[in-house]
């Protein structure tokens, strides 16, 4: 008897998934643990391994289909069942095609005009939608590629991610299409031509969670200026003494470590608000906001209070690289108890961030600038950095947040403390 493979839950917040690419074809033998399908979730693209063994007798979901958790995407069974499943699927497609052809079109008021000629070398009608996976469409849009000019290597000639990545970005001349009966041209508004772009699963999740955070968590903000002069000197010494090729901790790594120590000392800051109760965590997991793929991703450095600066630096770079090349996994994006968001590398002096719910707060870090300061009645130079702590007032009150932020500042202004 055939076993059903359903859309799996690949992250704690996943509600549905999109089939990006099948790694097996109908009729292939599948063993438990074989890579079966690539799925786009709300956090990352994941390869799902089969939990059933046998012959892949039917691919229920096509590439590009979005299904809810638990819906059937494929069936695995005995080889003898494959022929029956194939005939059944073929009959279903033919029935659907016949029904589509038989349905009259309300927009047709006159005999149909001659069908437009197919594009040379394409094999598709000019009006036919190009078959491509969602991620391929997104990358093509970013690179300025016309999908109609690409040759797909996926099932049925479908254009997949690899096809788009191999193509060189090149300008394409617009194709003038004759207006069809009953179809009006898209009018140009005062803002120019309007186009719409679908959000990815990740972008949808970010939009929903940030809107919920601002709507439900009573934010308040505390800002300080941190003297990073000694931190700058300490990093220069580490860089000078580091062997060639060894990772040198960045200032953001120092901020992560300082936050981790402060969180360990302040359980309320290392907590969350859930259903009218406070949750306090014994382990410190610091999330680091990373911008990639037109979305915000927050990979997690687990037990950051127990890690040294160099270990945090190496792990931060590894996670950031995974985010940017799309290989980050949901477990690496989960479990954070606090978040650090740094825009200093973009030249931003200071900003306020939105709390990543249900966490108690998020630290927004700006650029380090050399400015004059007064010390012992004399003007001196100092490297100053702005830091703004956003707090959920249901967990942290003003004095709580102020003490927590003061602890972070003290740790950064005397970086020898970061070794604790």
VEXDREN-2710 file (C-alpha; in Angstrom, 1 decimal):
% VEXDREN-2710
k/r/px/py/pz
1/UNK/0.0/0.0/0.0
2/UNK/1.3/3.5/-0.9
3/UNK/2.6/5.8/1.8
4/UNK/1.8/9.5/1.6
5/UNK/4.5/12.1/2.0
6/UNK/3.1/15.3/3.3
7/UNK/4.3/18.9/3.5
8/UNK/6.6/18.8/6.6
9/UNK/6.8/21.3/9.4
10/UNK/10.4/22.5/9.0
11/UNK/10.3/25.4/11.4
12/UNK/8.4/26.3/14.6
13/UNK/6.5/29.1/12.8
14/UNK/6.0/27.4/9.5
15/UNK/2.3/27.2/8.3
16/UNK/2.8/26.4/4.6
17/UNK/5.6/25.6/2.2
18/UNK/6.4/26.0/-1.5
19/UNK/7.8/23.1/-3.5
20/UNK/10.9/24.6/-5.2
21/UNK/12.5/21.6/-6.8
22/UNK/11.9/17.9/-6.9
23/UNK/15.2/16.0/-6.4
24/UNK/13.6/12.6/-7.5
25/UNK/11.4/11.8/-10.4
26/UNK/8.4/9.5/-10.6
27/UNK/9.5/5.9/-10.9
28/UNK/12.7/6.5/-9.0
29/UNK/13.6/4.2/-6.0
30/UNK/13.6/6.1/-2.7
31/UNK/15.2/5.1/0.6
32/UNK/14.6/6.6/4.0
33/UNK/16.9/9.6/4.3
34/UNK/17.2/10.2/0.6
35/UNK/17.0/13.9/-0.4
36/UNK/13.6/14.2/-2.0
37/UNK/12.5/17.8/-2.4
38/UNK/13.6/21.4/-1.8
39/UNK/11.1/23.4/0.1
40/UNK/10.8/27.2/0.7
41/UNK/9.7/27.9/4.3
42/UNK/9.1/31.1/6.2
43/UNK/12.7/31.1/7.4
44/UNK/14.9/29.4/4.7
45/UNK/15.0/27.0/1.8
46/UNK/15.4/23.4/3.1
47/UNK/16.0/20.0/1.5
48/UNK/13.6/17.5/2.9
49/UNK/14.7/13.9/3.3
50/UNK/12.2/11.1/2.6
51/UNK/10.7/9.4/5.6
52/UNK/9.4/6.5/3.5
53/UNK/11.0/3.9/1.3
54/UNK/9.9/2.4/-2.0
55/UNK/9.2/3.6/-5.5
56/UNK/8.1/7.2/-6.0
57/UNK/4.9/6.5/-7.7
58/UNK/3.4/10.0/-7.9
59/UNK/4.4/13.6/-7.4
60/UNK/1.2/15.1/-6.2
61/UNK/2.5/18.7/-5.9
62/UNK/4.2/20.4/-8.8
63/UNK/7.2/22.7/-8.5
64/UNK/6.0/26.2/-7.5
65/UNK/2.9/24.8/-5.6
66/UNK/2.3/26.1/-2.1
67/UNK/0.6/23.8/0.3
68/UNK/-0.3/23.9/4.0
69/UNK/1.4/21.7/6.6
70/UNK/0.2/18.1/6.4
71/UNK/-1.1/18.2/2.8
72/UNK/0.1/15.4/0.5
73/UNK/2.9/16.3/-1.8
74/UNK/4.0/12.8/-3.0
75/UNK/3.2/9.0/-2.7
76/UNK/5.7/6.2/-2.3
77/UNK/4.8/2.5/-2.8
78/UNK/5.4/-0.6/-4.7
79/UNK/6.7/-0.4/-8.3
80/UNK/3.5/-2.1/-9.5
81/UNK/1.5/0.8/-8.3
82/UNK/3.5/3.3/-10.4
83/UNK/1.7/2.6/-13.7
84/UNK/-1.7/2.9/-12.1
85/UNK/-0.8/6.2/-10.4
86/UNK/0.6/7.5/-13.7
87/UNK/-2.5/6.7/-15.7
88/UNK/-4.7/8.2/-13.0
89/UNK/-2.7/11.4/-13.0
90/UNK/-2.7/11.6/-16.8
91/UNK/-6.5/11.1/-16.9
92/UNK/-6.9/13.8/-14.4
93/UNK/-4.8/16.3/-16.4
94/UNK/-6.7/15.4/-19.6
95/UNK/-10.0/15.9/-17.9
96/UNK/-8.9/19.2/-16.5
97/UNK/-7.7/20.3/-19.9
98/UNK/-11.0/19.3/-21.6
99/UNK/-13.0/21.2/-19.0
100/UNK/-10.9/24.3/-19.6
101/UNK/-11.4/24.1/-23.3
102/UNK/-15.1/23.6/-23.0
103/UNK/-15.6/26.6/-20.7
104/UNK/-16.8/29.7/-22.7
105/UNK/-15.0/33.0/-22.3
106/UNK/-17.2/35.9/-21.2
107/UNK/-14.6/38.4/-22.6
108/UNK/-15.0/37.1/-26.3
109/UNK/-17.6/39.1/-28.2
110/UNK/-16.3/38.3/-31.7
111/UNK/-14.7/35.4/-33.5
112/UNK/-11.2/34.8/-32.2
113/UNK/-8.4/36.4/-34.0
114/UNK/-5.5/34.4/-35.3
115/UNK/-3.3/33.2/-32.4
116/UNK/0.0/35.0/-32.0
117/UNK/3.0/33.3/-33.5
118/UNK/5.3/31.6/-31.0
119/UNK/8.6/33.3/-30.1
120/UNK/11.4/31.9/-32.2
121/UNK/13.4/29.1/-30.3
122/UNK/11.0/29.3/-27.4
123/UNK/8.4/26.7/-28.1
124/UNK/5.8/28.7/-26.2
125/UNK/3.1/31.0/-27.3
126/UNK/3.8/34.7/-26.7
127/UNK/1.0/34.9/-24.1
128/UNK/2.0/31.7/-22.3
129/UNK/3.4/32.2/-18.8
130/UNK/7.0/31.1/-18.5
131/UNK/7.4/28.0/-16.3
132/UNK/9.8/28.9/-13.5
133/UNK/10.2/28.3/-9.8
134/UNK/9.5/31.2/-7.4
135/UNK/13.1/31.5/-6.4
136/UNK/14.2/31.6/-10.0
137/UNK/11.7/34.4/-10.7
138/UNK/13.0/36.4/-7.7
139/UNK/16.7/36.0/-8.8
140/UNK/15.8/36.8/-12.4
141/UNK/14.1/40.0/-11.3
142/UNK/17.1/41.0/-9.2
143/UNK/19.5/40.4/-12.1
144/UNK/17.3/42.0/-14.7
145/UNK/16.9/38.9/-16.7
146/UNK/14.0/38.0/-19.1
147/UNK/12.9/34.5/-18.2
148/UNK/11.6/33.9/-21.7
149/UNK/15.2/34.0/-23.0
150/UNK/16.4/31.2/-20.7
151/UNK/16.4/27.5/-21.3
152/UNK/15.0/25.5/-18.3
153/UNK/16.7/22.4/-17.0
154/UNK/14.0/21.4/-14.6
155/UNK/11.2/18.9/-15.1
156/UNK/9.2/19.7/-18.2
157/UNK/11.6/22.5/-19.2
158/UNK/10.9/24.5/-16.0
159/UNK/13.4/27.2/-15.2
160/UNK/15.1/26.6/-11.8
161/UNK/17.5/28.6/-9.6
162/UNK/20.6/27.1/-11.3
163/UNK/19.5/28.2/-14.8
164/UNK/19.1/31.8/-13.6
165/UNK/22.4/31.9/-11.7
166/UNK/24.3/30.8/-14.8
167/UNK/22.8/33.5/-17.0
168/UNK/24.5/36.8/-17.5
169/UNK/22.4/39.9/-16.7
170/UNK/21.7/41.7/-20.0
171/UNK/19.2/44.3/-21.2
172/UNK/16.3/43.0/-23.2
173/UNK/14.3/44.9/-25.8
174/UNK/10.6/45.2/-24.9
175/UNK/8.3/43.1/-27.1
176/UNK/5.4/45.0/-28.5
177/UNK/2.3/42.8/-28.3
178/UNK/-0.9/43.5/-30.2
179/UNK/-3.8/44.3/-27.8
180/UNK/-6.2/41.5/-27.4
181/UNK/-10.0/41.8/-27.6
182/UNK/-11.5/42.5/-24.3
183/UNK/-8.2/43.2/-22.6
184/UNK/-7.3/46.8/-21.7
185/UNK/-3.7/48.1/-21.5
186/UNK/-2.4/48.8/-18.0
187/UNK/-2.9/52.6/-17.5
188/UNK/0.0/54.7/-16.4
189/UNK/-0.8/56.6/-13.2
190/UNK/0.8/59.8/-11.8
191/UNK/3.4/57.5/-10.2
192/UNK/4.2/55.8/-13.5
193/UNK/3.6/52.2/-14.3
194/UNK/2.6/50.2/-11.3
195/UNK/3.9/46.6/-10.8
196/UNK/3.3/44.2/-8.0
197/UNK/5.7/41.8/-6.5
198/UNK/4.8/38.8/-4.3
199/UNK/6.5/38.5/-1.0
200/UNK/8.6/35.4/-0.2
201/UNK/7.7/33.2/2.8
202/UNK/10.5/34.9/4.7
203/UNK/9.3/38.4/3.8
204/UNK/5.7/37.5/4.8
205/UNK/6.9/36.3/8.2
206/UNK/9.1/39.3/8.8
207/UNK/6.2/41.6/7.9
208/UNK/3.7/39.8/10.1
209/UNK/6.0/39.5/13.1
210/UNK/7.2/43.1/13.0
211/UNK/3.6/44.4/12.6
212/UNK/2.5/42.2/15.6
213/UNK/5.4/43.5/17.6
214/UNK/4.7/47.2/17.2
215/UNK/1.0/46.6/17.7
216/UNK/1.2/44.4/20.8
217/UNK/4.5/45.1/22.6
218/UNK/4.7/48.6/24.3
219/UNK/8.1/49.7/23.1
220/UNK/10.2/52.3/24.9
221/UNK/13.7/53.3/24.1
222/UNK/16.9/54.1/26.0
223/UNK/20.0/55.5/24.4
224/UNK/23.6/55.8/25.5
225/UNK/26.9/56.9/24.0
226/UNK/29.7/54.3/24.6
227/UNK/33.4/55.2/24.6
228/UNK/34.9/52.5/22.4
229/UNK/38.4/53.9/22.5
230/UNK/39.9/51.1/24.6
231/UNK/37.9/48.6/22.4
232/UNK/39.5/50.1/19.3
233/UNK/42.9/49.8/20.8
234/UNK/42.3/46.2/22.0
235/UNK/41.1/45.1/18.5
236/UNK/44.1/46.7/16.9
237/UNK/46.4/44.6/19.2
238/UNK/44.4/41.4/18.4
239/UNK/44.7/42.2/14.7
240/UNK/48.4/42.8/14.9
241/UNK/49.1/39.6/16.8
242/UNK/46.7/37.3/14.9
243/UNK/48.3/34.7/12.6
244/UNK/47.5/35.1/8.9
245/UNK/44.1/33.8/8.1
246/UNK/42.8/33.8/11.6
247/UNK/39.5/35.5/12.3
248/UNK/39.8/38.7/14.2
249/UNK/36.8/39.6/16.3
250/UNK/34.8/42.6/15.0
251/UNK/33.3/45.4/17.2
252/UNK/29.9/43.7/16.7
253/UNK/31.3/40.5/18.1
254/UNK/32.4/42.5/21.2
255/UNK/28.8/43.9/21.4
256/UNK/27.3/40.4/21.2
257/UNK/29.7/39.2/24.0
258/UNK/28.9/42.2/26.2
259/UNK/25.2/41.7/25.7
260/UNK/25.5/37.9/26.5
261/UNK/27.3/38.7/29.8
262/UNK/24.8/41.3/30.8
263/UNK/21.9/39.0/29.9
264/UNK/23.4/36.3/32.1
265/UNK/23.5/38.8/35.0
266/UNK/19.9/40.1/34.3
267/UNK/17.4/37.2/33.9
268/UNK/14.5/39.5/33.2
269/UNK/16.3/40.9/30.1
270/UNK/16.9/37.4/29.0
271/UNK/13.2/36.6/29.1
272/UNK/10.0/36.8/27.1
273/UNK/6.3/37.8/27.6
274/UNK/3.9/35.0/26.8
275/UNK/0.2/34.8/27.5
276/UNK/0.3/37.1/30.5
277/UNK/3.3/35.4/32.1
278/UNK/7.1/36.0/32.1
279/UNK/9.4/33.3/30.8
280/UNK/12.9/33.5/32.1
281/UNK/15.6/31.4/30.4
282/UNK/18.7/29.8/31.9
283/UNK/20.6/29.8/28.6
284/UNK/21.7/32.9/26.7
285/UNK/21.2/32.8/22.9
286/UNK/21.9/36.1/21.1
287/UNK/20.4/36.6/17.6
288/UNK/22.4/38.8/15.2
289/UNK/20.3/40.6/12.5
290/UNK/21.6/40.0/9.0
291/UNK/20.2/41.6/5.8
292/UNK/20.1/39.3/2.8
293/UNK/17.8/38.3/-0.1
294/UNK/15.6/41.4/0.4
295/UNK/14.6/40.3/3.8
296/UNK/15.8/40.4/7.4
297/UNK/17.2/37.2/8.9
298/UNK/18.3/36.6/12.5
299/UNK/20.7/33.6/13.0
300/UNK/21.4/32.7/16.6
301/UNK/24.7/32.3/18.5
302/UNK/23.8/29.8/21.2
303/UNK/25.2/30.0/24.7
304/UNK/27.0/33.2/23.7
305/UNK/27.9/34.0/27.4
306/UNK/30.0/30.8/27.5
307/UNK/31.9/31.4/24.2
308/UNK/35.1/33.4/23.8
309/UNK/35.3/36.4/21.4
310/UNK/37.2/34.4/18.7
311/UNK/34.6/31.6/18.8
312/UNK/31.8/34.2/18.5
313/UNK/33.6/35.9/15.6
314/UNK/34.0/32.6/13.7
315/UNK/30.4/31.5/14.3
316/UNK/29.0/34.9/13.3
317/UNK/30.8/34.9/10.0
318/UNK/29.8/31.3/9.3
319/UNK/26.1/32.1/10.0
320/UNK/26.2/35.3/7.9
321/UNK/27.7/33.4/5.0
322/UNK/25.0/30.8/5.2
323/UNK/22.3/33.4/5.2
324/UNK/23.6/35.1/2.1
325/UNK/24.1/31.9/0.1
326/UNK/20.7/30.4/1.3
327/UNK/22.0/27.4/3.2
328/UNK/21.0/28.5/6.7
329/UNK/18.7/26.0/8.5
330/UNK/15.7/26.7/10.6
331/UNK/17.3/25.5/13.9
332/UNK/20.1/28.1/13.3
333/UNK/17.4/30.8/13.1
334/UNK/15.5/29.7/16.2
335/UNK/15.8/29.9/20.0
336/UNK/17.1/33.5/20.3
337/UNK/16.6/35.2/23.7
338/UNK/17.8/38.6/22.7
339/UNK/18.8/40.4/19.4
340/UNK/21.6/42.7/18.3
341/UNK/21.0/44.8/15.2
342/UNK/24.0/46.8/13.9
343/UNK/23.8/49.3/11.0
344/UNK/27.1/51.0/11.8
345/UNK/28.8/49.5/8.7
346/UNK/26.3/51.5/6.7
347/UNK/27.3/54.8/8.3
348/UNK/24.2/55.1/10.5
349/UNK/25.0/56.9/13.7
350/UNK/21.9/55.8/15.6
351/UNK/18.5/54.2/15.1
352/UNK/15.7/52.4/16.9
353/UNK/14.9/48.8/16.2
354/UNK/11.7/46.8/16.5
355/UNK/11.7/44.1/19.1
356/UNK/11.8/40.5/17.8
357/UNK/8.8/39.0/19.7
358/UNK/8.5/37.6/22.3
359/UNK/11.9/38.8/23.4
360/UNK/12.3/41.4/26.1
361/UNK/14.4/43.8/24.0
362/UNK/16.7/44.5/21.1
363/UNK/19.9/46.5/21.0
364/UNK/20.4/48.9/18.0
365/UNK/24.1/49.7/17.4
366/UNK/25.4/52.6/15.3
367/UNK/28.8/53.6/13.8
368/UNK/31.9/54.3/15.8
369/UNK/33.0/57.9/15.1
370/UNK/36.1/59.7/16.4
371/UNK/35.0/62.9/18.1
372/UNK/36.4/65.4/20.6
373/UNK/35.5/64.9/24.3
374/UNK/36.3/66.6/27.5
375/UNK/38.4/64.6/30.0
376/UNK/39.8/66.0/33.2
377/UNK/39.0/69.5/31.9
378/UNK/40.9/69.0/28.7
379/UNK/39.8/68.3/25.2
380/UNK/40.8/64.8/23.9
381/UNK/39.9/62.5/21.1
382/UNK/37.6/59.5/21.6
383/UNK/35.9/56.8/19.5
384/UNK/32.2/57.0/20.4
385/UNK/29.4/54.6/19.5
386/UNK/25.6/55.1/20.0
387/UNK/23.5/52.2/21.3
388/UNK/19.7/52.3/21.6
389/UNK/17.9/49.6/23.6
390/UNK/14.3/48.9/22.8
391/UNK/12.4/47.4/25.7
392/UNK/9.1/45.6/26.1
393/UNK/7.5/47.5/29.0
394/UNK/5.6/44.4/30.0
395/UNK/8.9/42.8/31.0
396/UNK/11.5/45.6/31.5
397/UNK/10.7/48.8/33.2
398/UNK/12.7/52.0/32.9
399/UNK/15.1/51.4/35.7
400/UNK/15.6/47.7/34.6
401/UNK/16.4/48.7/31.1
402/UNK/18.7/51.5/32.3
403/UNK/20.7/49.1/34.5
404/UNK/21.0/46.5/31.8
405/UNK/22.2/49.1/29.2
406/UNK/24.7/50.6/31.7
407/UNK/26.1/47.1/32.2
408/UNK/26.7/46.7/28.5
409/UNK/28.4/50.0/28.3
410/UNK/30.7/49.3/31.2
411/UNK/31.7/45.9/29.6
412/UNK/32.5/47.6/26.2
413/UNK/34.4/50.6/27.7
414/UNK/36.7/48.1/29.5
415/UNK/37.1/45.3/27.0
416/UNK/39.2/43.2/29.4
417/UNK/35.9/42.4/31.1
418/UNK/34.7/40.6/28.0
419/UNK/37.0/37.7/28.8
420/UNK/34.8/36.9/31.8
END
